[in-house]
């Protein structure tokens, strides 16, 4: 899983946690709206990436940080490029 921290312009959500192509958590508010939505993940998440949804919508707020989170098996997601 990957935690995507988003640009903060005062919106109700500033992070998304994604597992593959699905949002599993959003916060601190509006989890009910974003949870379960499908996305089209890029080959590598990095600063400035845009979140593109499977229905073609693009999220207005860009990624400021992408961080590995342990999955159920404790393994990190491989396709995230670590920031130096």
Secondary structure as UniProt FT lines:
FT   STRAND          2..6
FT   STRAND          13..19
FT   TURN            20..21
FT   STRAND          22..28
FT   HELIX           31..34
FT   TURN            35..36
FT   STRAND          38..39
FT   TURN            47..48
FT   STRAND          52..53
FT   TURN            54..55
FT   STRAND          63..68
FT   TURN            72..73
FT   TURN            78..79
//
